[in-house]
Amino acid sequence: VQLQAYGGGLVQPGGSLRLSCAASGNIYSIAAMGWYRQAPGKQRELVATITSGGRTNYADSVKGRFTLSRDNAKNTLYLQMNSLKPEDTAVYYCNADIEIEAGWGDYWGQGTQVTVSS
């Protein structure tokens, strides 16, 4: 199983980016998915999560600015980030609970850099 994250980049404050994370492999099902981020010198923190049924949970710092969604048919997770701030600068990692033949596992993507700067 692989989680491939993409869509990061450099954006000015107030701008927008859309991150995607596609799960591939011999997947039986996917439960919760989410995005986490880690800024230099800081611990990794939760950004947002979504259940298989579409229930979302956001960190207070991104509420009202970020929108998390998923396409279950494509095994893909999306994070629409609007009104970006310099403090959003971090490496963003996608995460998913995935069932394969051997059972359930917790999987991480490789990370994608988001830099918000003028």
Solvent accessible surface area in square Angstrom, and as a share of the most:
residue,aa,sasa,rsa
1,V,65,0.37
2,Q,121,0.54
3,L,12,0.06
4,Q,85,0.38
5,A,3,0.02
6,Y,112,0.43
7,G,33,0.32
8,G,28,0.27
9,G,29,0.28
10,L,133,0.66
11,V,24,0.14
12,Q,123,0.55
13,P,60,0.38
14,G,57,0.55
15,G,20,0.19
16,S,58,0.38
17,L,34,0.17
18,R,131,0.48
19,L,0,0.00
20,S,11,0.07
21,C,0,0.00
22,A,29,0.22
23,A,8,0.06
24,S,58,0.37
25,G,56,0.54
26,N,105,0.54
27,I,31,0.16
28,Y,121,0.46
29,S,45,0.29
30,I,18,0.09
31,A,37,0.28
32,A,38,0.29
33,M,3,0.02
34,G,0,0.00
35,W,0,0.00
36,Y,49,0.18
37,R,15,0.05
38,Q,64,0.29
39,A,25,0.19
40,P,116,0.73
41,G,91,0.88
42,K,140,0.59
43,Q,164,0.73
44,R,96,0.35
45,E,81,0.36
46,L,61,0.30
47,V,0,0.00
48,A,0,0.00
49,T,32,0.18
50,I,7,0.04
51,T,56,0.32
52,S,61,0.39
53,G,77,0.74
54,G,38,0.36
55,R,190,0.69
56,T,55,0.32
57,N,81,0.41
58,Y,44,0.17
59,A,24,0.19
60,D,120,0.62
61,S,63,0.40
62,V,0,0.00
63,K,115,0.49
64,G,86,0.83
65,R,31,0.11
66,F,7,0.03
67,T,77,0.45
68,L,7,0.03
69,S,49,0.32
70,R,36,0.13
71,D,44,0.23
72,N,85,0.44
73,A,103,0.80
74,K,137,0.58
75,N,45,0.23
76,T,9,0.05
77,L,0,0.00
78,Y,39,0.15
79,L,0,0.00
80,Q,60,0.27
81,M,0,0.00
82,N,59,0.30
83,S,58,0.38
84,L,2,0.01
85,K,84,0.36
86,P,74,0.47
87,E,121,0.54
88,D,0,0.00
89,T,35,0.20
90,A,2,0.01
91,V,42,0.24
92,Y,0,0.00
93,Y,38,0.14
94,C,0,0.00
95,N,16,0.08
96,A,0,0.00
97,D,49,0.26
98,I,0,0.00
99,E,49,0.22
100,I,45,0.23
101,E,134,0.60
102,A,98,0.76
103,G,27,0.26
104,W,142,0.50
105,G,25,0.24
106,D,87,0.45
107,Y,53,0.20
108,W,103,0.36
109,G,8,0.08
110,Q,103,0.46
111,G,13,0.13
112,T,16,0.09
113,Q,87,0.39
114,V,0,0.00
115,T,42,0.24
116,V,5,0.03
117,S,53,0.34
118,S,126,0.82
